[in-house]
Structure formats: C-alpha cells, structure tokens
Amino acid sequence: MFDDNRREFRVVRNDQEQYSIWPTGRELPAGWFEAGSRGTKAECLDQVGRSWTDMRPARLREVLSTDG
C-alpha cells in the first residue's frame, strides 16, 4: 500500500505535532488527523519535510524550553 507510487496520499499529524503520510480512502489511526495537502507520495513527503522541522515531540520541546 505505501509502495504504490500511483496511490493518492494525505499528510497527517498527531497531537505531538509529529507528521506522517497516510493513503487517501483509508481510515486514519486513532490520534491522527489530516494536516495538509493530498497528492502523490513524493508530494506529501515533500510537505512533511517542509513542515516537520523539529523531530522532537511537542511535549519534549515544551519541557526543554521551560527547563531554562
């Protein structure tokens, strides 16, 4: 399913601001929601690369920013 370059994908994100792609037409896993465009696998991965610039989960970034 993820190796099919002809399939349409969508960019998804979870509450920790972690991104992924998921095939259009398939139910999203619990905790994930659509967060961007739809398109080819390459187009969606390109958007993930532009959007997800800090790989740390949101809670970790929050803790580290307040830890002083």
Phi, psi and omega in degrees: 000314182280347180268359181275102183287351178270348184283149175273136179241169174225150177278133180232160182215153176251182184289349176265011179062035174261136185254157175201182172238155181213140181299134175296140180093349176258142179296137179288146175295155179305137177090358181246147178218157181293135186219033180172208186275173172243152178169202178291166178303314181297318179297317181292318178296326176296318178295320177301316180299326178281329186272323188259080185269343178235109187287349181290140176302152183304318181297320178295316178300319180296314180297315182291329180283336179262355184283342175067000000 
